[in-house]
Amino acid sequence: MLARLGKGDGTFKGGQIFNYTGDGGFSIIVADLNQDDKQDVLLTNGAAGAQGDLTVLLGNGDGTFQSETHFSSGGDLAKSGLVEDIDGDGKADVLTANSLEGRGSVELLLGHGTGMFTSPASFLLPNPIEDSLSIAAGDLNGDGRPDVVVSANTFNDSGRVAVLLNNTGTHTASTTSLVSDLNPTKPNQLVTYSATVSSDSGRNVTGSIIFRDGPLQMAEVDVTNGRADYTTTYKWGEAVCAHSITAKYSGDLFHSRSVSPELIEYVGVFPAGTRTEVTTSASPAKIGQPVTFTATVSASDMRYGIVPDGGVVRFYDGTALLGSSTLTNQHCIFVTSALSAKVHTIRATYVGNTIFNTSNGAIQQSIVK
């Protein structure tokens, strides 16, 4: 790429060459791609038989540029492109005129506002269009949204103009949920956050997810099949720290934005202490009467988070094992009608895991005739 800075009098300074790794450059667009009020450069590239390429050079504001970033154009040959806010989110999007598997196509890459873009969405042009050549945008039907015009060739080399009307219109509401595969966790241990976006539109959900720890952005990940995953670790620090994790969905052409409920990720040095408490449904109870024992297991320090579901609790009559149950929402129950007529010491033992230590609780149960 050759750049000549203007002197302000209709003449230019000497040319400066910026090399980039694209193949067969076709068009160049100057626009602010990352919302820093500095002009950036987008080049469309590609060679027949190879995947089209988009090269982004973010501007420093002084006529120089940062290292290049490459994006797939989604077609075989990106012959031209344009920058336009297609979905009305205030961020620059990219449209390219391509050929795709012998058909003319338009590819749309939604912008994140950072100089990064989603994977391309393809819009095939109708037969007999074979090759998209140039592309422009404008509001053709007066609805306030930018539409797209493409000049193209047919299979017999006759010219065509294709019009794609912007039908973003009303967006279907979306819902974003967020889960962690390990919570609580230890420092330097891999944790994966999975965000799932659902909608009643019946369309494939695209766009991106921004994962945040409180106000800090951890990562932005493209949505694939309605889901985005992000894996990270936490450094050694204070003994226990509660991180407020959220997932913000960007929305796309058909779906509105949404934010997940807050997920509290507990990070600390484990195993942590627990306490187990036992209650009974009736004491005294008559012999042969079913008695329900409820065990509640919680962290000894609430900063360590919630004891997870599925943990095993064993119930004993003295030293004799009565049976076991698993935790749900920190509670589990055990029912028996086999206790003899006397005073029993019923003990519940939480077996623990790598995160939480074992603990015991007991209650006196009176059985009468």
C-alpha positions as CSV (number, residue, x, y, z in Angstrom):
1,M,0.0,0.0,0.0
2,L,1.3,3.4,-1.0
3,A,0.4,6.5,1.1
4,R,1.1,10.1,0.4
5,L,0.4,12.7,3.1
6,G,-1.1,15.9,1.9
7,K,0.7,19.3,2.4
8,G,-2.6,21.1,2.5
9,D,-2.0,23.1,-0.7
10,G,-3.1,20.4,-3.2
11,T,0.3,18.8,-3.3
12,F,1.6,15.7,-1.5
13,K,4.7,14.6,0.3
14,G,6.8,11.7,-0.9
15,G,5.1,8.3,-0.9
16,Q,5.5,5.8,1.9
17,I,5.0,2.1,1.3
18,F,3.3,-0.1,3.8
19,N,3.7,-3.8,3.1
20,Y,0.9,-6.2,4.1
21,T,0.5,-10.0,3.5
22,G,-2.7,-9.9,1.5
23,D,-2.7,-11.4,-2.0
24,G,-3.9,-9.4,-5.0
25,G,-5.3,-6.2,-3.4
26,F,-8.5,-4.9,-5.1
27,S,-9.9,-2.0,-3.1
28,I,-9.1,0.2,-0.2
29,I,-11.5,1.9,2.3
30,V,-10.5,4.6,4.8
31,A,-12.8,4.8,7.9
32,D,-12.6,4.9,11.7
33,L,-13.0,1.2,12.5
34,N,-12.3,1.3,16.3
35,Q,-14.0,4.6,17.4
36,D,-10.8,6.4,18.4
37,D,-11.4,9.3,15.9
38,K,-8.4,8.2,13.9
39,Q,-8.6,7.0,10.3
40,D,-8.0,3.3,9.7
41,V,-7.5,1.4,6.4
42,L,-9.4,-1.7,5.2
43,L,-8.1,-3.5,2.1
44,T,-9.9,-6.2,0.2
45,N,-7.7,-9.0,-1.1
46,G,-7.7,-12.5,-2.4
47,A,-6.8,-14.6,-5.4
48,A,-8.9,-16.9,-7.6
49,G,-9.2,-20.3,-5.9
50,A,-8.1,-18.9,-2.5
51,Q,-10.3,-17.5,0.3
52,G,-10.9,-13.8,0.2
53,D,-9.1,-11.8,2.8
54,L,-9.7,-8.4,4.5
55,T,-6.7,-6.6,5.9
56,V,-7.2,-4.0,8.6
57,L,-4.5,-1.4,9.4
58,L,-5.5,0.6,12.5
59,G,-4.3,4.2,12.2
60,N,-2.1,6.0,14.8
61,G,-3.4,9.4,13.7
62,D,0.0,10.5,12.3
63,G,0.0,8.7,8.9
64,T,1.4,5.5,10.3
65,F,-0.4,2.3,11.2
66,Q,-0.4,-0.6,13.6
67,S,0.3,-4.2,12.7
68,E,-2.1,-5.6,10.3
69,T,-5.0,-7.8,11.3
70,H,-6.7,-10.2,8.8
71,F,-10.3,-11.4,8.5
72,S,-11.9,-13.9,6.2
73,S,-14.1,-12.1,3.6
74,G,-16.3,-15.3,3.5
75,G,-15.9,-15.7,-0.3
76,D,-13.3,-16.8,-2.8
77,L,-12.4,-13.3,-4.0
78,A,-13.1,-10.0,-2.2
79,K,-13.2,-7.6,-5.1
80,S,-14.6,-4.5,-3.2
81,G,-15.9,-3.5,0.1
82,L,-17.5,-0.7,2.2
83,V,-17.8,0.4,5.8
84,E,-21.3,1.1,7.1
85,D,-23.2,0.8,10.3
86,I,-25.7,-1.8,9.0
87,D,-27.3,-2.9,12.3
88,G,-27.6,0.6,13.8
89,D,-25.5,-0.1,16.9
90,G,-23.1,2.8,16.3
91,K,-20.2,0.5,15.3
92,A,-18.6,0.3,11.9
93,D,-19.5,-2.9,10.0
94,V,-17.9,-4.2,6.8
95,L,-19.6,-5.4,3.6
96,T,-17.7,-7.1,0.7
97,A,-18.6,-8.1,-2.8
98,N,-17.4,-11.6,-3.4
99,S,-17.7,-14.7,-5.5
100,L,-18.6,-17.8,-3.4
101,E,-18.6,-21.3,-4.9
102,G,-19.3,-19.9,-8.4
103,R,-22.0,-17.5,-7.2
104,G,-22.0,-13.8,-6.5
105,S,-22.4,-13.0,-2.8
106,V,-22.3,-10.2,-0.3
107,E,-20.6,-10.9,3.0
108,L,-21.4,-9.0,6.2
109,L,-18.9,-8.7,9.1
110,L,-20.5,-7.0,12.1
111,G,-18.1,-4.7,13.9
112,H,-17.3,-4.8,17.7
113,G,-16.2,-1.1,17.7
114,T,-12.6,-2.2,18.4
115,G,-11.3,-2.9,14.9
116,M,-12.4,-6.5,15.3
117,F,-15.3,-8.1,13.5
118,T,-17.6,-11.2,13.7
119,S,-17.3,-14.1,11.2
120,P,-18.8,-13.2,7.9
121,A,-22.5,-13.9,7.2
122,S,-23.1,-14.8,3.5
123,F,-26.0,-13.4,1.3
124,L,-26.0,-15.2,-2.1
125,L,-27.2,-13.2,-5.0
126,P,-29.8,-14.9,-7.3
127,N,-28.9,-16.8,-10.4
128,P,-27.6,-16.1,-13.0
129,I,-25.2,-13.8,-11.2
130,E,-21.8,-15.3,-11.1
131,D,-19.5,-12.6,-9.8
132,S,-20.0,-9.6,-7.5
133,L,-17.8,-6.7,-8.6
134,S,-18.5,-3.5,-6.6
135,I,-20.7,-2.5,-3.7
136,A,-22.3,0.6,-2.3
137,A,-24.7,1.5,0.5
138,G,-27.6,3.9,0.8
139,D,-31.2,4.2,2.1
140,L,-33.0,3.2,-1.1
141,N,-36.6,2.9,0.4
142,G,-36.7,5.7,2.9
143,D,-36.9,3.6,6.0
144,G,-33.8,5.1,7.6
145,R,-31.7,2.0,7.3
146,P,-28.8,1.6,4.8
147,D,-29.4,-0.8,1.9
148,V,-26.9,-2.4,-0.4
149,V,-26.4,-2.2,-4.1
150,V,-24.0,-4.6,-5.9
151,S,-22.8,-4.5,-9.5
152,A,-22.2,-8.0,-10.9
153,N,-21.7,-10.2,-13.9
154,T,-23.8,-13.1,-15.0
155,F,-22.5,-16.4,-16.4
156,N,-22.8,-15.0,-20.0
157,D,-20.9,-11.8,-19.0
158,S,-23.9,-9.5,-19.1
159,G,-24.1,-6.8,-16.4
160,R,-26.6,-6.9,-13.5
161,V,-27.3,-4.7,-10.5
162,A,-28.5,-6.5,-7.3
163,V,-30.3,-4.7,-4.5
164,L,-30.4,-6.0,-0.9
165,L,-32.8,-4.2,1.3
166,N,-31.9,-3.9,5.0
167,N,-34.5,-5.8,6.9
168,T,-33.0,-5.5,10.4
169,G,-36.2,-3.8,11.6
170,T,-37.6,-4.9,14.9
171,H,-35.3,-7.3,16.8
172,T,-36.5,-10.4,18.6
173,A,-35.8,-10.3,22.3
174,S,-32.9,-12.6,23.4
175,T,-32.0,-14.1,26.7
176,T,-28.4,-14.8,27.8
177,S,-27.5,-17.3,30.5
178,L,-24.0,-17.9,32.0
179,V,-22.5,-20.9,33.8
180,S,-19.1,-21.8,35.1
181,D,-17.7,-25.3,34.9
182,L,-15.8,-24.9,38.2
183,N,-17.0,-22.8,41.0
184,P,-15.4,-22.2,43.5
185,T,-12.0,-22.6,42.0
186,K,-8.3,-22.3,43.0
187,P,-5.8,-19.8,41.6
188,N,-4.1,-21.0,38.4
189,Q,-6.8,-23.5,37.7
190,L,-8.6,-23.4,34.3
191,V,-12.2,-22.2,34.5
192,T,-14.5,-22.1,31.4
193,Y,-17.5,-19.7,31.3
194,S,-20.2,-20.7,28.8
195,A,-22.8,-18.1,27.7
196,T,-25.9,-19.3,25.8
197,V,-28.1,-17.0,23.9
198,S,-31.7,-18.1,23.2
199,S,-34.5,-16.5,21.2
200,D,-37.9,-17.3,19.8
201,S,-37.1,-16.0,16.4
202,G,-36.2,-19.4,14.9
203,R,-33.1,-17.9,13.3
204,N,-29.5,-18.7,14.0
205,V,-28.1,-16.4,16.7
206,T,-24.9,-14.7,15.7
207,G,-23.0,-11.7,17.1
208,S,-20.6,-11.8,20.1
209,I,-20.4,-12.1,23.8
210,I,-18.4,-9.8,26.1
211,F,-17.3,-11.5,29.3
212,R,-16.8,-9.1,32.2
213,D,-15.3,-9.4,35.6
214,G,-17.1,-6.6,37.4
215,P,-16.5,-3.5,35.1
216,L,-13.4,-5.1,33.5
217,Q,-13.7,-6.7,30.1
218,M,-12.0,-10.2,30.1
219,A,-12.7,-11.2,26.5
220,E,-15.0,-10.9,23.5
221,V,-16.0,-14.1,21.8
222,D,-18.1,-14.8,18.7
223,V,-21.3,-16.7,19.2
224,T,-21.4,-20.0,17.4
225,N,-24.7,-22.0,17.3
226,G,-26.0,-19.7,20.1
227,R,-23.1,-20.2,22.4
228,A,-19.7,-18.7,23.3
229,D,-17.1,-20.1,25.7
230,Y,-14.2,-18.4,27.4
231,T,-11.5,-20.1,29.5
232,T,-9.3,-18.3,31.9
233,T,-7.3,-18.6,35.2
234,Y,-7.1,-16.5,38.3
235,K,-3.8,-15.5,39.8
236,W,-2.6,-16.0,43.4
237,G,-3.8,-13.2,45.6
238,E,-6.0,-12.8,48.7
239,A,-7.2,-15.9,50.4
240,V,-10.7,-15.7,49.1
241,C,-12.1,-13.4,46.4
242,A,-15.6,-13.2,44.9
243,H,-15.6,-12.2,41.2
244,S,-18.8,-10.8,39.6
245,I,-18.9,-12.4,36.1
246,T,-21.4,-11.3,33.5
247,A,-21.9,-12.1,29.8
248,K,-23.2,-9.3,27.5
249,Y,-24.6,-10.3,24.1
250,S,-24.1,-7.8,21.3
251,G,-27.2,-8.6,19.4
252,D,-27.2,-9.2,15.6
253,L,-29.4,-8.3,12.6
254,F,-32.4,-10.1,14.0
255,H,-31.9,-10.3,17.8
256,S,-31.7,-7.7,20.5
257,R,-28.9,-7.4,23.0
258,S,-29.1,-9.0,26.4
259,V,-27.1,-9.5,29.6
260,S,-26.8,-12.6,31.7
261,P,-27.6,-12.5,35.4
262,E,-24.5,-12.0,37.6
263,L,-22.5,-15.1,38.3
264,I,-20.4,-15.0,41.5
265,E,-17.1,-17.0,41.0
266,Y,-15.3,-17.7,44.2
267,V,-11.5,-18.0,44.0
268,G,-9.4,-19.0,46.9
269,V,-7.1,-21.5,48.6
270,F,-9.0,-24.7,49.2
271,P,-10.2,-27.0,50.6
272,A,-12.3,-24.8,52.8
273,G,-14.1,-25.7,56.0
274,T,-17.8,-26.7,56.2
275,R,-20.4,-27.2,58.8
276,T,-23.3,-29.7,58.8
277,E,-26.5,-29.3,60.7
278,V,-29.2,-31.9,61.1
279,T,-32.9,-31.5,61.9
280,T,-35.7,-34.0,62.4
281,S,-39.3,-33.9,61.4
282,A,-40.5,-35.2,64.8
283,S,-39.0,-36.1,68.1
284,P,-40.2,-38.0,69.9
285,A,-41.8,-40.2,67.2
286,K,-43.7,-43.4,67.5
287,I,-42.0,-46.7,66.6
288,G,-42.6,-47.5,63.0
289,Q,-43.4,-43.9,62.2
290,P,-41.4,-42.5,59.2
291,V,-39.0,-39.8,60.4
292,T,-37.3,-37.3,58.0
293,F,-33.8,-36.1,58.7
294,T,-32.6,-33.0,56.9
295,A,-28.9,-32.2,56.6
296,T,-27.8,-28.7,55.7
297,V,-24.2,-28.2,54.6
298,S,-22.6,-24.8,54.2
299,A,-19.2,-23.2,54.0
300,S,-17.8,-22.2,57.3
301,D,-16.9,-18.9,55.8
302,M,-19.4,-17.6,53.2
303,R,-16.7,-15.9,51.2
304,Y,-15.9,-19.4,50.0
305,G,-19.2,-19.7,48.2
306,I,-21.9,-22.3,48.2
307,V,-21.3,-26.0,48.7
308,P,-22.1,-27.5,45.3
309,D,-25.0,-29.8,44.4
310,G,-24.3,-33.5,44.2
311,G,-22.2,-33.8,47.3
312,V,-22.7,-37.0,49.4
313,V,-24.0,-37.0,52.9
314,R,-24.1,-40.2,54.9
315,F,-26.5,-40.8,57.8
316,Y,-25.6,-42.9,60.8
317,D,-27.4,-44.2,63.9
318,G,-24.4,-44.1,66.2
319,T,-21.8,-45.9,64.2
320,A,-24.2,-47.9,62.0
321,L,-24.7,-46.6,58.5
322,L,-28.4,-46.0,57.7
323,G,-28.0,-44.7,54.2
324,S,-26.8,-41.7,52.1
325,S,-28.3,-38.9,50.1
326,T,-27.0,-36.1,47.8
327,L,-27.1,-32.3,48.2
328,T,-29.4,-30.0,46.3
329,N,-29.3,-26.3,47.2
330,Q,-27.1,-27.3,50.2
331,H,-29.8,-29.6,51.6
332,C,-30.6,-33.3,51.5
333,I,-33.0,-35.6,53.3
334,F,-33.1,-39.2,54.6
335,V,-36.3,-40.9,55.6
336,T,-36.5,-44.0,57.9
337,S,-39.1,-45.9,59.9
338,A,-36.8,-48.6,61.1
339,L,-35.6,-47.0,64.4
340,S,-36.1,-48.9,67.6
341,A,-37.8,-47.5,70.7
342,K,-35.0,-45.6,72.4
343,V,-33.0,-42.4,72.1
344,H,-30.8,-42.4,69.0
345,T,-27.8,-40.2,68.1
346,I,-28.4,-39.5,64.4
347,R,-25.2,-38.2,62.7
348,A,-24.9,-36.8,59.2
349,T,-21.4,-36.7,57.6
350,Y,-20.7,-34.6,54.5
351,V,-17.9,-36.5,52.7
352,G,-16.3,-33.4,51.2
353,N,-14.3,-33.0,48.0
354,T,-11.2,-31.1,46.7
355,I,-12.9,-27.8,47.4
356,F,-14.7,-28.4,50.7
357,N,-13.6,-30.4,53.7
358,T,-15.7,-33.0,55.4
359,S,-17.9,-32.1,58.4
360,N,-20.4,-33.8,60.8
361,G,-23.6,-32.8,62.5
362,A,-25.8,-34.7,64.9
363,I,-29.2,-34.7,66.6
364,Q,-30.9,-36.7,69.3
365,Q,-33.9,-38.7,68.1
366,S,-36.3,-40.2,70.6
367,I,-38.5,-43.1,69.5
368,V,-41.3,-44.3,71.8
369,K,-43.8,-47.2,71.7
